[in-house]
């Protein structure tokens, strides 16, 4: 069975600092994909970054980068130069490798950026 | 980027009544749509997978007779909560997937349902 784990329920980070959000996963399938989403208090799910299991390089999208360590089955999100607007819930998700592509989400990490 | 809309954005209904939530892909065709439920301070839990023209596939523990899903076209899926009870109060989010591309998944803005 596939499983995705986020062990940090919440964290505080100071503005302009970098923060790393942990995500580990478990799957026996060699082909999978990993997502990070941001959910502000409004509830919308904002796509941040995607990493495919066969991608050779770690994914980056602006201030977001994914530290993909395949052997350790971890896909940590790094947010550089935190901004107050980064305060939100962050979810790691894995695409389940069946024919429909449904996502399995981790428990989430609440990030609060302080001035 | 691709846009998914949901309607209504929030709804209040009385216990025992039914409520329908629409999920539309506005600028692309979605062969597959997903319905999630999220309780406060919790993660998203998949309720069902909806494929155009076929019956929805429900996750274990989700009552198919209570949560009716219809995917009548490539741009519209509906979730009907029948005989709603206060415990059905939740945030319901849909997502739509473009066929052939795993990373091409787009979420609707969600619908907040309150059953009184």
gemmi code that builds the backbone of each chain (N, CA, C; Angstrom):
import gemmi

chains = {
    "A": [
        ("UNK", (0.839, -1.195, 0.000), (0.000, 0.000, 0.000), (0.875, 1.247, 0.000)),
        ("UNK", (0.379, 2.277, -0.667), (1.136, 3.526, -0.711), (0.793, 4.387, 0.487)),
        ("UNK", (1.791, 5.126, 0.952), (1.601, 5.946, 2.142), (2.432, 7.207, 2.018)),
        ("UNK", (1.921, 8.297, 2.541), (2.664, 9.539, 2.522), (2.586, 10.180, 3.892)),
        ("UNK", (3.716, 10.647, 4.398), (3.809, 11.087, 5.782), (4.428, 12.472, 5.894)),
        ("UNK", (3.745, 13.347, 6.635), (4.287, 14.640, 7.006), (4.291, 14.671, 8.528)),
        ("UNK", (5.460, 14.764, 9.112), (5.583, 14.621, 10.565), (5.540, 15.942, 11.311)),
        ("UNK", (5.595, 17.053, 10.600), (5.596, 18.369, 11.249), (4.182, 18.939, 11.213)),
        ("UNK", (3.482, 18.951, 12.336), (2.125, 19.517, 12.303), (2.125, 21.024, 12.093)),
        ("UNK", (3.160, 21.682, 12.624), (3.195, 23.125, 12.464), (4.577, 23.664, 12.719)),
        ("UNK", (4.854, 24.827, 12.127), (6.136, 25.460, 12.379), (6.060, 26.960, 12.146)),
        ("UNK", (6.921, 27.660, 12.892), (7.052, 29.095, 12.744), (8.354, 29.374, 12.007)),
        ("UNK", (8.311, 30.363, 11.137), (9.524, 30.767, 10.440), (9.530, 32.289, 10.340)),
        ("UNK", (10.713, 32.837, 10.452), (10.822, 34.287, 10.387), (10.868, 34.730, 8.924)),
        ("UNK", (10.286, 35.868, 8.691), (10.286, 36.441, 7.349), (11.707, 36.504, 6.808)),
        ("UNK", (11.835, 36.188, 5.517), (13.102, 36.209, 4.772), (13.985, 34.992, 5.032)),
        ("UNK", (13.612, 34.156, 5.963), (14.386, 32.940, 6.188), (13.865, 31.818, 5.289)),
        ("UNK", (14.680, 30.786, 5.145), (14.262, 29.594, 4.402), (13.641, 28.595, 5.362)),
        ("UNK", (12.734, 27.778, 4.839), (12.099, 26.755, 5.666), (11.994, 25.468, 4.860)),
        ("UNK", (12.200, 24.357, 5.537), (12.101, 23.045, 4.903), (10.947, 22.269, 5.513)),
        ("UNK", (10.065, 21.805, 4.666), (8.929, 20.998, 5.104), (9.180, 19.551, 4.697)),
        ("UNK", (9.048, 18.665, 5.669), (9.397, 17.266, 5.442), (8.239, 16.466, 4.859)),
        ("UNK", (8.595, 15.527, 4.001), (7.607, 14.616, 3.420), (8.321, 13.314, 3.082)),
        ("UNK", (7.815, 12.225, 3.596), (8.331, 10.911, 3.204), (7.187, 10.097, 2.632)),
        ("UNK", (7.547, 9.163, 1.796), (6.508, 8.381, 1.130), (6.946, 6.928, 1.056)),
        ("UNK", (5.999, 6.106, 0.760), (6.285, 4.685, 0.636), (5.463, 4.128, -0.514)),
        ("UNK", (6.124, 3.543, -1.443), (5.461, 2.885, -2.551), (6.381, 1.841, -3.126)),
        ("UNK", (5.802, 0.798, -3.660), (6.602, -0.243, -4.300), (6.632, -0.060, -5.814)),
        ("UNK", (5.896, 0.915, -6.273), (5.833, 1.162, -7.715), (6.997, 2.051, -8.135)),
        ("UNK", (7.723, 1.711, -9.197), (8.868, 2.550, -9.607), (8.440, 3.851, -10.285)),
        ("UNK", (7.190, 3.919, -10.691), (6.703, 5.089, -11.418), (5.650, 5.812, -10.573)),
        ("UNK", (5.984, 7.036, -10.158), (5.061, 7.795, -9.314), (5.384, 9.274, -9.443)),
        ("UNK", (4.521, 10.083, -8.877), (4.742, 11.523, -8.895), (4.425, 12.110, -7.537)),
        ("UNK", (5.110, 13.175, -7.209), (4.938, 13.828, -5.910), (4.607, 15.303, -6.113)),
        ("UNK", (3.634, 15.775, -5.373), (3.181, 17.155, -5.463), (3.321, 17.839, -4.108)),
        ("UNK", (3.460, 19.147, -4.172), (3.269, 19.994, -3.004), (2.206, 21.038, -3.341)),
        ("UNK", (1.267, 21.190, -2.398), (0.216, 22.185, -2.545), (0.206, 23.100, -1.324)),
        ("UNK", (-0.211, 24.316, -1.561), (-0.391, 25.304, -0.487), (-1.886, 25.559, -0.351)),
        ("UNK", (-2.375, 25.555, 0.887), (-3.770, 25.851, 1.117), (-3.889, 27.000, 2.120)),
        ("UNK", (-4.142, 28.204, 1.642), (-4.351, 29.315, 2.578), (-5.716, 29.176, 3.264)),
        ("UNK", (-6.012, 30.110, 4.125), (-7.246, 30.021, 4.909), (-8.498, 30.068, 4.031)),
        ("UNK", (-8.372, 30.560, 2.825), (-9.515, 30.599, 1.899), (-9.922, 29.203, 1.433)),
        ("UNK", (-9.018, 28.256, 1.555), (-9.345, 26.871, 1.220), (-8.897, 26.390, -0.143)),
        ("UNK", (-8.553, 27.304, -1.035), (-8.150, 26.860, -2.367), (-6.834, 26.111, -2.304)),
        ("UNK", (-6.689, 25.154, -3.171), (-5.467, 24.365, -3.263), (-4.608, 24.966, -4.363)),
        ("UNK", (-3.431, 25.438, -3.978), (-2.529, 26.083, -4.928), (-1.373, 25.150, -5.218)),
        ("UNK", (-1.211, 24.780, -6.468), (-0.114, 23.910, -6.877), (1.210, 24.658, -6.740)),
        ("UNK", (2.195, 24.004, -6.131), (3.502, 24.621, -5.967), (4.549, 23.978, -6.857)),
        ("UNK", (4.619, 22.641, -6.794), (5.734, 21.983, -7.453), (5.430, 20.509, -7.639)),
        ("UNK", (6.036, 19.923, -8.666), (5.825, 18.509, -8.967), (7.169, 17.847, -9.265)),
        ("UNK", (7.311, 16.616, -8.795), (8.521, 15.814, -9.068), (8.110, 14.434, -9.536)),
        ("UNK", (8.542, 14.057, -10.688), (8.299, 12.712, -11.166), (9.406, 11.783, -10.715)),
        ("UNK", (9.083, 10.523, -10.530), (10.072, 9.592, -9.984), (11.248, 9.378, -10.924)),
        ("UNK", (11.065, 9.638, -12.194), (12.144, 9.444, -13.151), (12.863, 10.737, -13.507)),
        ("UNK", (12.407, 11.831, -12.908), (13.068, 13.095, -13.201), (14.492, 13.078, -12.656)),
        ("UNK", (15.427, 13.495, -13.500), (16.843, 13.431, -13.106), (17.227, 14.553, -12.159)),
        ("UNK", (16.577, 15.688, -12.315), (16.936, 16.840, -11.489), (15.821, 17.157, -10.506)),
        ("UNK", (16.204, 17.752, -9.403), (15.214, 18.214, -8.436), (14.405, 19.352, -9.041)),
        ("UNK", (13.090, 19.315, -8.784), (12.224, 20.336, -9.348), (12.402, 21.671, -8.624)),
        ("UNK", (12.288, 22.754, -9.374), (12.306, 24.093, -8.793), (11.226, 24.922, -9.487)),
        ("UNK", (10.585, 25.772, -8.695), (9.590, 26.701, -9.223), (9.707, 27.989, -8.420)),
        ("UNK", (10.475, 28.936, -8.933), (10.650, 30.195, -8.231), (11.292, 30.001, -6.871)),
        ("UNK", (10.610, 30.410, -5.810), (11.165, 30.272, -4.458), (11.005, 28.879, -3.881)),
        ("UNK", (10.360, 28.004, -4.624), (10.113, 26.648, -4.147), (11.065, 25.668, -4.823)),
        ("UNK", (11.631, 24.807, -4.035), (12.439, 23.728, -4.593), (12.121, 22.449, -3.840)),
        ("UNK", (12.300, 21.360, -4.530), (11.977, 20.071, -3.940), (13.274, 19.291, -3.785)),
        ("UNK", (13.577, 18.908, -2.584), (14.764, 18.110, -2.299), (14.357, 16.641, -2.370)),
        ("UNK", (14.554, 16.062, -3.532), (14.089, 14.714, -3.815), (15.222, 13.726, -3.561)),
        ("UNK", (15.037, 12.880, -2.557), (16.026, 11.847, -2.251), (15.329, 10.498, -2.409)),
        ("UNK", (15.499, 9.945, -3.583), (14.721, 8.765, -3.964), (15.027, 7.568, -3.089)),
        ("UNK", (16.298, 7.358, -2.785), (16.688, 6.188, -1.982), (16.108, 6.270, -0.577)),
        ("UNK", (15.995, 7.475, -0.070), (15.437, 7.667, 1.269), (13.928, 7.852, 1.232)),
        ("UNK", (13.362, 7.908, 0.014), (11.930, 8.116, -0.171), (11.465, 9.380, 0.546)),
        ("UNK", (12.182, 10.452, 0.275), (11.764, 11.720, 0.845), (11.668, 12.775, -0.248)),
        ("UNK", (10.776, 13.717, -0.039), (10.534, 14.775, -1.025), (10.229, 16.056, -0.258)),
        ("UNK", (11.262, 16.627, 0.330), (11.070, 17.803, 1.178), (10.944, 19.061, 0.341)),
        ("UNK", (10.074, 19.942, 0.788), (9.872, 21.220, 0.117), (10.710, 22.285, 0.819)),
        ("UNK", (11.444, 23.042, 0.046), (12.213, 24.154, 0.587), (11.620, 25.455, 0.047)),
        ("UNK", (11.245, 26.324, 0.960), (10.764, 27.651, 0.584), (11.852, 28.640, 0.978)),
        ("UNK", (12.376, 29.333, 0.007), (13.445, 30.293, 0.302), (12.833, 31.685, 0.514)),
        ("UNK", (13.528, 32.489, 1.293), (13.120, 33.883, 1.512), (11.631, 33.985, 1.831)),
        ("UNK", (11.231, 33.395, 2.949), (9.809, 33.340, 3.316), (9.185, 34.735, 3.358)),
        ("UNK", (7.923, 34.770, 2.966), (7.155, 36.004, 2.989), (5.927, 35.803, 3.869)),
        ("UNK", (5.363, 36.890, 4.344), (4.189, 36.779, 5.209), (3.054, 36.029, 4.501)),
        ("UNK", (2.970, 36.202, 3.207), (1.936, 35.531, 2.428), (2.134, 34.029, 2.288)),
        ("UNK", (3.258, 33.541, 2.762), (3.492, 32.096, 2.723), (2.805, 31.377, 3.874)),
        ("UNK", (2.273, 32.118, 4.820), (1.555, 31.491, 5.943), (0.344, 30.739, 5.398)),
        ("UNK", (0.342, 29.442, 5.626), (-0.708, 28.583, 5.059), (-0.463, 27.155, 5.520)),
        ("UNK", (-1.369, 26.273, 5.098), (-1.183, 24.845, 5.289), (-0.531, 24.307, 4.024)),
        ("UNK", (0.434, 23.418, 4.193), (1.135, 22.846, 3.062), (0.955, 21.336, 3.063)),
        ("UNK", (0.546, 20.820, 1.911), (0.306, 19.390, 1.781), (1.243, 18.777, 0.758)),
        ("UNK", (1.796, 17.648, 1.122), (2.527, 16.797, 0.201), (1.552, 15.737, -0.297)),
        ("UNK", (1.636, 15.389, -1.556), (0.713, 14.394, -2.108), (1.446, 13.517, -3.109)),
        ("UNK", (1.001, 12.283, -3.175), (1.581, 11.345, -4.125), (0.486, 10.873, -5.064)),
        ("UNK", (0.835, 10.793, -6.307), (-0.148, 10.301, -7.256), (-0.131, 8.795, -7.207)),
        ("UNK", (-1.304, 8.238, -7.020), (-1.429, 6.797, -6.881), (-1.425, 6.181, -8.273)),
        ("UNK", (-0.575, 5.206, -8.427), (-0.316, 4.696, -9.768), (-1.353, 3.684, -10.216)),
        ("UNK", (-2.592, 4.135, -10.278), (-3.592, 3.326, -10.961), (-3.978, 4.076, -12.232)),
        ("UNK", (-4.955, 3.635, -12.913), (-5.264, 4.237, -14.201), (-5.935, 5.595, -14.096)),
        ("UNK", (-6.355, 6.009, -12.917), (-7.083, 7.264, -12.812), (-6.253, 8.423, -12.280)),
        ("UNK", (-5.184, 8.145, -11.598), (-4.306, 9.221, -11.138), (-4.786, 9.961, -9.909)),
        ("UNK", (-5.456, 9.284, -9.006), (-5.914, 9.985, -7.814), (-4.756, 10.270, -6.872)),
        ("UNK", (-4.912, 11.310, -6.076), (-3.861, 11.761, -5.171), (-4.115, 11.282, -3.745)),
        ("UNK", (-3.033, 10.917, -3.077), (-3.088, 10.617, -1.650), (-2.307, 11.703, -0.933)),
        ("UNK", (-2.933, 12.323, 0.048), (-2.347, 13.473, 0.713), (-1.750, 13.106, 2.063)),
        ("UNK", (-0.690, 13.840, 2.422), (-0.181, 13.761, 3.773), (-1.061, 14.583, 4.707)),
        ("UNK", (-0.726, 14.559, 5.981), (-1.550, 15.226, 6.994), (-1.437, 16.746, 6.944)),
        ("UNK", (-0.367, 17.231, 6.338), (-0.199, 18.673, 6.210), (0.685, 19.272, 7.285)),
        ("UNK", (1.271, 20.419, 6.960), (2.082, 21.200, 7.895), (1.602, 22.635, 7.858)),
        ("UNK", (1.248, 23.170, 9.017), (0.806, 24.563, 9.113), (2.034, 25.447, 9.290)),
        ("UNK", (2.248, 26.355, 8.378), (3.393, 27.268, 8.441), (2.895, 28.665, 8.791)),
        ("UNK", (3.540, 29.259, 9.767), (3.242, 30.641, 10.129), (4.524, 31.446, 9.973)),
        ("UNK", (4.471, 32.450, 9.132), (5.627, 33.317, 8.904), (5.467, 34.564, 9.776)),
        ("UNK", (6.479, 34.852, 10.573), (6.420, 35.988, 11.492), (7.318, 37.117, 11.007)),
        ("UNK", (6.926, 38.357, 11.279), (7.746, 39.491, 10.830), (9.076, 39.539, 11.575)),
    ],
    "B": [
        ("UNK", (-3.147, 28.983, -16.904), (-3.358, 27.618, -16.495), (-4.811, 27.227, -16.560)),
        ("UNK", (-5.080, 25.944, -16.441), (-6.442, 25.433, -16.519), (-7.236, 25.851, -15.290)),
        ("UNK", (-8.528, 26.076, -15.495), (-9.388, 26.575, -14.415), (-10.512, 25.591, -14.157)),
        ("UNK", (-10.728, 25.335, -12.872), (-11.842, 24.509, -12.435), (-12.716, 25.351, -11.508)),
        ("UNK", (-13.997, 25.353, -11.768), (-14.901, 26.118, -10.909), (-15.796, 25.176, -10.125)),
        ("UNK", (-16.265, 25.667, -9.011), (-17.228, 24.925, -8.206), (-18.377, 25.858, -7.847)),
        ("UNK", (-19.564, 25.285, -7.823), (-20.728, 26.079, -7.458), (-21.699, 25.239, -6.649)),
        ("UNK", (-22.181, 25.734, -5.536), (-21.882, 27.050, -4.962), (-20.574, 27.035, -4.183)),
        ("UNK", (-20.116, 28.196, -3.783), (-18.903, 28.263, -2.972), (-19.211, 27.961, -1.513)),
        ("UNK", (-20.442, 28.249, -1.117), (-20.870, 27.851, 0.216), (-22.380, 27.645, 0.193)),
        ("UNK", (-22.836, 26.751, 1.046), (-24.264, 26.463, 1.103), (-24.641, 26.023, 2.506)),
        ("UNK", (-25.788, 26.491, 2.927), (-26.363, 26.073, 4.206), (-27.678, 25.372, 3.900)),
        ("UNK", (-27.849, 24.175, 4.434), (-29.107, 23.474, 4.200), (-29.604, 22.852, 5.495)),
        ("UNK", (-30.859, 22.513, 5.485), (-31.457, 21.915, 6.678), (-31.274, 20.406, 6.654)),
        ("UNK", (-31.184, 19.851, 7.817), (-31.022, 18.413, 7.957), (-32.161, 17.686, 7.237)),
        ("UNK", (-31.810, 16.674, 6.477), (-32.806, 15.903, 5.750), (-32.991, 16.305, 4.309)),
        ("UNK", (-32.477, 17.442, 3.935), (-32.585, 17.901, 2.547), (-31.359, 17.468, 1.762)),
        ("UNK", (-31.436, 17.652, 0.431), (-30.327, 17.294, -0.437), (-29.707, 18.545, -1.026)),
        ("UNK", (-28.455, 18.479, -1.320), (-27.764, 19.618, -1.911), (-26.841, 19.128, -3.009)),
        ("UNK", (-26.817, 19.869, -4.122), (-25.984, 19.499, -5.265), (-24.837, 20.485, -5.413)),
        ("UNK", (-23.651, 19.942, -5.640), (-22.449, 20.755, -5.863), (-21.937, 20.451, -7.263)),
        ("UNK", (-21.659, 21.503, -8.019), (-21.165, 21.331, -9.387), (-19.665, 21.604, -9.470)),
        ("UNK", (-19.013, 20.844, -10.301), (-17.587, 21.026, -10.573), (-17.424, 21.090, -12.083)),
        ("UNK", (-16.864, 22.200, -12.570), (-16.718, 22.389, -14.011), (-15.273, 22.692, -14.377)),
        ("UNK", (-14.805, 22.049, -15.430), (-13.531, 22.445, -16.016), (-13.859, 23.458, -17.106)),
        ("UNK", (-13.296, 24.664, -16.981), (-13.749, 25.770, -17.828), (-13.059, 25.827, -19.183)),
        ("UNK", (-11.814, 25.404, -19.244), (-11.084, 25.582, -20.491), (-10.349, 24.320, -20.928)),
        ("UNK", (-10.797, 23.188, -20.427), (-10.206, 21.931, -20.878), (-11.203, 20.817, -20.633)),
        ("UNK", (-10.945, 19.700, -21.262), (-11.806, 18.537, -21.075), (-11.177, 17.607, -20.048)),
        ("UNK", (-11.967, 17.259, -19.066), (-11.477, 16.429, -17.967), (-12.119, 15.051, -18.053)),
        ("UNK", (-11.341, 14.087, -18.446), (-11.891, 12.735, -18.511), (-12.133, 12.178, -17.114)),
        ("UNK", (-11.362, 12.663, -16.166), (-11.489, 12.174, -14.790), (-11.576, 13.344, -13.830)),
        ("UNK", (-12.524, 13.271, -12.921), (-12.641, 14.253, -11.846), (-12.670, 13.512, -10.518)),
        ("UNK", (-12.186, 14.179, -9.506), (-12.120, 13.581, -8.180), (-12.873, 14.469, -7.194)),
        ("UNK", (-13.477, 13.837, -6.217), (-14.156, 14.576, -5.148), (-13.476, 14.256, -3.815)),
        ("UNK", (-13.109, 15.325, -3.102), (-12.462, 15.196, -1.803), (-13.327, 15.873, -0.737)),
        ("UNK", (-13.139, 15.415, 0.473), (-13.790, 16.047, 1.621), (-12.693, 16.414, 2.615)),
        ("UNK", (-12.859, 17.578, 3.222), (-11.866, 18.033, 4.183), (-12.566, 18.597, 5.405)),
        ("UNK", (-12.306, 17.985, 6.544), (-12.805, 18.495, 7.808), (-11.795, 19.496, 8.355)),
        ("UNK", (-12.249, 20.396, 9.249), (-11.359, 21.445, 9.770), (-10.063, 20.881, 10.338)),
        ("UNK", (-8.981, 21.506, 9.994), (-7.644, 21.160, 10.486), (-7.190, 19.770, 10.046)),
        ("UNK", (-7.844, 19.202, 9.048), (-7.454, 17.873, 8.587), (-7.058, 17.918, 7.114)),
        ("UNK", (-6.592, 16.792, 6.655), (-6.152, 16.690, 5.267), (-7.333, 16.401, 4.347)),
        ("UNK", (-7.053, 16.378, 3.063), (-8.073, 16.024, 2.087), (-8.210, 14.506, 2.031)),
        ("UNK", (-9.451, 14.063, 2.030), (-9.715, 12.635, 1.916), (-10.502, 12.395, 0.637)),
        ("UNK", (-9.991, 11.520, -0.187), (-10.671, 11.224, -1.442), (-11.970, 10.488, -1.167)),
        ("UNK", (-13.039, 10.982, -1.785), (-14.339, 10.321, -1.645), (-14.598, 9.392, -2.822)),
        ("UNK", (-14.358, 9.913, -4.030), (-14.709, 9.133, -5.209), (-13.998, 9.671, -6.432)),
        ("UNK", (-13.871, 8.798, -7.401), (-13.304, 9.125, -8.701), (-14.428, 9.063, -9.722)),
        ("UNK", (-14.517, 10.101, -10.517), (-15.624, 10.232, -11.464), (-15.080, 10.259, -12.885)),
        ("UNK", (-15.549, 9.343, -13.697), (-15.142, 9.306, -15.101), (-16.341, 9.572, -15.990)),
        ("UNK", (-16.138, 10.368, -17.000), (-17.217, 10.773, -17.893), (-17.888, 9.562, -18.516)),
        ("UNK", (-19.199, 9.528, -18.349), (-19.982, 8.481, -18.983), (-20.016, 7.152, -18.262)),
        ("UNK", (-19.388, 7.070, -17.101), (-19.427, 5.799, -16.366), (-19.703, 6.058, -14.889)),
        ("UNK", (-19.980, 4.993, -14.189), (-20.302, 5.131, -12.763), (-19.065, 5.531, -11.979)),
        ("UNK", (-19.292, 6.304, -10.936), (-18.177, 6.733, -10.091), (-17.636, 5.564, -9.271)),
        ("UNK", (-16.374, 5.657, -8.942), (-15.724, 4.667, -8.076), (-15.536, 5.297, -6.708)),
        ("UNK", (-16.141, 4.715, -5.700), (-16.125, 5.282, -4.358), (-15.017, 4.649, -3.518)),
        ("UNK", (-14.439, 5.461, -2.644), (-13.439, 4.951, -1.712), (-14.139, 4.175, -0.597)),
        ("UNK", (-13.375, 3.316, 0.013), (-13.923, 2.498, 1.082), (-14.467, 3.380, 2.197)),
        ("UNK", (-15.664, 3.053, 2.644), (-16.275, 3.796, 3.739), (-17.147, 4.953, 3.292)),
        ("UNK", (-17.157, 5.271, 2.017), (-17.999, 6.356, 1.495), (-19.308, 5.762, 0.980)),
        ("UNK", (-20.421, 6.273, 1.494), (-21.723, 5.720, 1.114), (-22.137, 6.228, -0.263)),
        ("UNK", (-22.187, 5.353, -1.212), (-22.512, 5.759, -2.578), (-23.956, 6.224, -2.718)),
        ("UNK", (-24.841, 5.717, -1.872), (-26.230, 6.149, -1.950), (-26.447, 7.513, -1.306)),
        ("UNK", (-25.512, 7.918, -0.506), (-25.624, 9.209, 0.156), (-24.934, 10.300, -0.667)),
        ("UNK", (-23.825, 9.959, -1.256), (-23.050, 10.908, -2.050), (-23.134, 10.481, -3.520)),
        ("UNK", (-24.112, 11.047, -4.217), (-24.349, 10.667, -5.604), (-23.482, 11.515, -6.522)),
        ("UNK", (-22.738, 10.841, -7.373), (-21.850, 11.543, -8.291), (-22.262, 11.231, -9.713)),
        ("UNK", (-22.349, 12.302, -10.502), (-22.692, 12.173, -11.907), (-21.689, 12.946, -12.737)),
        ("UNK", (-21.158, 12.315, -13.754), (-20.166, 12.955, -14.624), (-20.722, 12.890, -16.032)),
        ("UNK", (-21.643, 13.825, -16.299), (-22.438, 13.743, -17.521), (-21.685, 14.185, -18.765)),
        ("UNK", (-20.676, 15.017, -18.592), (-19.941, 15.502, -19.761), (-18.470, 15.629, -19.411)),
        ("UNK", (-17.659, 15.973, -20.392), (-16.222, 16.085, -20.164), (-15.850, 17.345, -19.393)),
        ("UNK", (-16.833, 18.179, -19.080), (-16.525, 19.402, -18.350), (-17.341, 19.566, -17.073)),
        ("UNK", (-18.186, 18.596, -16.746), (-19.061, 18.769, -15.588), (-19.222, 17.484, -14.797)),
        ("UNK", (-18.974, 17.598, -13.501), (-19.284, 16.516, -12.571), (-20.079, 17.120, -11.430)),
        ("UNK", (-21.053, 16.388, -10.920), (-21.845, 16.888, -9.802), (-21.820, 15.901, -8.649)),
        ("UNK", (-21.813, 16.460, -7.453), (-21.894, 15.688, -6.221), (-23.182, 16.094, -5.519)),
        ("UNK", (-24.047, 15.144, -5.272), (-25.278, 15.422, -4.537), (-25.220, 14.730, -3.184)),
        ("UNK", (-25.326, 15.531, -2.138), (-25.382, 14.988, -0.785), (-26.856, 14.803, -0.453)),
        ("UNK", (-27.276, 13.570, -0.347), (-28.688, 13.282, -0.105), (-28.974, 13.138, 1.382)),
        ("UNK", (-30.165, 13.583, 1.778), (-30.582, 13.488, 3.179), (-29.436, 13.919, 4.100)),
        ("UNK", (-29.019, 15.147, 3.913), (-27.844, 15.652, 4.634), (-28.089, 15.704, 6.138)),
        ("UNK", (-27.029, 15.441, 6.871), (-27.062, 15.527, 8.332), (-25.931, 16.446, 8.788)),
        ("UNK", (-25.991, 16.949, 10.007), (-24.942, 17.860, 10.476), (-23.531, 17.291, 10.328)),
        ("UNK", (-23.387, 15.992, 10.456), (-22.040, 15.399, 10.322), (-21.513, 15.431, 8.891)),
        ("UNK", (-22.378, 15.774, 7.941), (-21.926, 15.942, 6.550), (-21.343, 17.330, 6.312)),
        ("UNK", (-21.476, 18.208, 7.290), (-20.897, 19.541, 7.161), (-19.399, 19.417, 6.979)),
        ("UNK", (-18.908, 20.007, 5.917), (-17.493, 19.845, 5.582), (-17.156, 20.760, 4.411)),
        ("UNK", (-15.897, 20.735, 4.024), (-15.417, 21.441, 2.847), (-15.238, 20.398, 1.760)),
        ("UNK", (-15.930, 20.573, 0.648), (-15.866, 19.614, -0.449), (-15.087, 20.248, -1.607)),
        ("UNK", (-14.074, 19.538, -2.069), (-13.216, 20.054, -3.136), (-13.180, 19.058, -4.279)),
        ("UNK", (-13.291, 19.575, -5.485), (-13.150, 18.697, -6.639), (-11.834, 19.005, -7.343)),
        ("UNK", (-11.349, 18.044, -8.072), (-10.203, 18.286, -8.941), (-10.465, 17.606, -10.270)),
        ("UNK", (-9.825, 18.112, -11.296), (-9.999, 17.566, -12.632), (-8.642, 17.268, -13.217)),
        ("UNK", (-8.589, 16.179, -13.925), (-7.308, 15.736, -14.468), (-7.383, 15.681, -15.980)),
        ("UNK", (-6.314, 16.141, -16.600), (-6.183, 16.039, -18.046), (-5.580, 14.677, -18.366)),
        ("UNK", (-6.195, 13.984, -19.271), (-5.759, 12.636, -19.598), (-4.324, 12.631, -20.112)),
        ("UNK", (-3.566, 11.664, -19.633), (-2.225, 11.458, -20.170), (-1.123, 12.216, -19.470)),
        ("UNK", (-1.464, 13.078, -18.515), (-0.425, 13.867, -17.847), (-0.682, 13.867, -16.358)),
        ("UNK", (0.168, 13.169, -15.620), (-0.060, 13.045, -14.193), (-0.042, 14.384, -13.474)),
        ("UNK", (0.834, 15.259, -13.906), (0.955, 16.507, -13.159), (-0.152, 17.486, -13.502)),
        ("UNK", (-0.934, 17.189, -14.495), (-1.990, 18.101, -14.918), (-3.265, 17.854, -14.116)),
        ("UNK", (-3.215, 18.274, -12.869), (-4.382, 18.135, -11.993), (-4.736, 19.518, -11.469)),
        ("UNK", (-5.992, 19.874, -11.566), (-6.408, 21.219, -11.194), (-7.576, 21.154, -10.223)),
        ("UNK", (-7.462, 21.944, -9.161), (-8.462, 21.917, -8.105), (-9.465, 23.051, -8.251)),
        ("UNK", (-10.699, 22.754, -7.884), (-11.693, 23.795, -7.752), (-11.482, 24.550, -6.451)),
        ("UNK", (-12.167, 25.656, -6.267), (-11.972, 26.478, -5.065), (-12.652, 25.916, -3.823)),
        ("UNK", (-13.461, 24.876, -3.990), (-14.103, 24.241, -2.839), (-15.497, 24.777, -2.553)),
        ("UNK", (-16.263, 23.951, -1.875), (-17.616, 24.313, -1.446), (-17.753, 24.000, 0.034)),
        ("UNK", (-18.123, 25.015, 0.786), (-18.300, 24.794, 2.229), (-19.766, 24.499, 2.502)),
        ("UNK", (-20.034, 23.298, 2.989), (-21.402, 22.871, 3.275), (-21.634, 22.871, 4.781)),
        ("UNK", (-22.700, 23.549, 5.176), (-23.123, 23.533, 6.584), (-24.538, 22.998, 6.638)),
        ("UNK", (-24.729, 21.956, 7.406), (-26.057, 21.347, 7.565), (-26.563, 21.681, 8.965)),
        ("UNK", (-27.706, 22.333, 9.026), (-28.232, 22.760, 10.334), (-29.338, 21.826, 10.816)),
    ],
}
model = gemmi.Model(1)
for chain_id, residues in chains.items():
    chain = gemmi.Chain(chain_id)
    for i, (resn, *xyz) in enumerate(residues, 1):
        res = gemmi.Residue()
        res.name, res.seqid = resn, gemmi.SeqId(i, " ")
        for name, pos in zip(("N", "CA", "C"), xyz):
            atom = gemmi.Atom()
            atom.name, atom.element = name, gemmi.Element(name[0])
            atom.pos, atom.b_iso = gemmi.Position(*pos), 0.0
            res.add_atom(atom)
        chain.add_residue(res)
    model.add_chain(chain)
structure = gemmi.Structure()
structure.add_model(model)
structure.setup_entities()
